[in-house]
Amino acid sequence: MKALSKLKNEPGIWMVDVPMPEIGPDDVLVKVHKTGICGTDVHIYKWDEWAQQTVPWPMVTGHEYAGEIVELGQNVKDLKIGQRVSGEGHVVGHNSRASRAGKYHLDPDTKGIGVNLPGAFAEYVKIPAFNIVSLPDAVDDEIGAILDPLGNAVHTALAFDLVGEDVIITGAGPIGIMGAAVAKRAGARHVVITDLSDERLALAKQVAPEARAVNVGTENLRDAMKGLGMKEGFDVGLEMSGAPAALDQMLDHLVMGGKVALLGVPARPFVFDLSKVVFRMVTLKGIYGREMFETWHKMLGMLETGLDVRKVITHRMAAKDYAEAFKIAADGKSGKVVLDWGEAQ
Ligand SMILES: NC(=O)c1ccc[n+]([C@@H]2O[C@H](COP(=O)([O-])OP(=O)(O)OC[C@H]3O[C@@H](n4cnc5c(N)ncnc54)[C@H](O)[C@@H]3O)[C@@H](O)[C@H]2O)c1
């Protein structure tokens, strides 16, 4: 089968022929229809320090996918051939204290499909049946292919009660943008999303028109807050940029006792004024992946009842055009890039 593999110890990714995955008794084989390119895939493509230290090669990459089940392991009883599915890309162990308590997202032995396990940028991918999530009719394959990052947005946005609250989202990447749509849907009063890129903020306005998009490189955040009639500060912050300056700015614009969910991953350790957290009695919460499977349940429920994030997909391309697709995903201006595996060759 065709697959996009990290073949060499250098930047790039290559379409190659690899053997079909062999499934175990608790796995299913998924024929991949569509995949999304994630920031993680871009790190692997660029072969930065994190990727070099984390990803064994050769490795078929990719973890955002939708497809259909074509083979069932002998122990798999509750799934069907032909079923349209997506699934959780974090493969957890079942022996840790967290897993045995049902808190799978906190399992310390988690491995990533397309990072440490063969991935979904392929015509077929092996997935543990436990990780499979069935797609309702309301969720088509291209939305199915971006449920992983939408799940990041949902997990972050629902970390704190948003009903009637004023929310700041720093970073209008695809996840921050979807986070803005989710925050409004979850009942926030004002949602302000910040970035330094006009292209990204223009996309935010399309996907989440009820949010106020602010370019913090050219506009004053306090003025934007005044314009919305806000007096004190934001009740909740969703950090989705990984930029130290964004976190600092967020903390400066929170109410006393504000709450912050941190999804963005800083590129490197940085110096940060912890006294802003202490004296303002701020709650910080780290977010990793999605809650298994509560985030999936809530996300699908919201999609079935009108949450619309489709406009965040700015590029739909054939898998064979992967080189161009990765360039677009890496330029930091686009929304989600979705590859169609019906056209892998
Ligand atoms: N914790 C997790 O499980 C998890 C999962 C996926 C992604 N992530 C991280 O979440 C973040 C969002 O993902 P994405 O794919 O949307 O990322 P992205 O890199 O596409 O978007 C980040 C955005 O932040 C903007 N930005 C940079 N400096 C800023 C500043 N000072 N103020 C406001 N915005 C600023 C950038 O211009 C960019 O548009 C990334 O850091 C990513 O690594 C974390």
The ligand as an ORCA input file, in Angstrom:
! r2SCAN-3c Opt
* xyz 0 1
  N      -1.438     20.009     24.240
  C      -1.827     19.277     23.196
  O      -2.310     18.140     23.306
  C      -1.690     19.872     21.839
  C      -2.248     19.211     20.722
  C      -2.149     19.836     19.478
  C      -1.521     21.069     19.367
  N      -0.981     21.636     20.467
  C      -0.356     22.973     20.424
  O      -1.451     23.892     20.433
  C      -1.072     25.102     19.746
  C      -2.116     25.410     18.695
  O      -2.067     24.477     17.622
  P      -2.289     24.990     16.123
  O      -2.116     23.818     15.234
  O      -3.530     25.795     16.051
  O      -0.965     25.917     16.071
  P      -0.426     27.036     15.065
  O       1.036     27.041     15.263
  O      -0.981     26.814     13.701
  O      -1.057     28.376     15.647
  C      -0.471     29.141     16.643
  C      -0.821     30.587     16.366
  O      -0.325     31.384     17.443
  C       0.011     32.626     16.882
  N       0.856     33.423     17.788
  C       2.199     33.474     17.886
  N       2.574     34.400     18.805
  C       1.427     34.922     19.310
  C       1.148     35.916     20.274
  N       2.134     36.557     20.937
  N      -0.153     36.224     20.541
  C      -1.148     35.591     19.896
  N      -0.946     34.648     18.955
  C       0.322     34.306     18.663
  C       0.698     32.258     15.566
  O       0.744     33.366     14.671
  C      -0.203     31.130     15.079
  O      -1.229     31.602     14.196
  C       0.342     24.835     19.231
  O       1.273     25.362     20.170
  C       0.440     23.321     19.202
  O       1.781     22.869     19.318
  C      -1.051     21.082     21.690
*
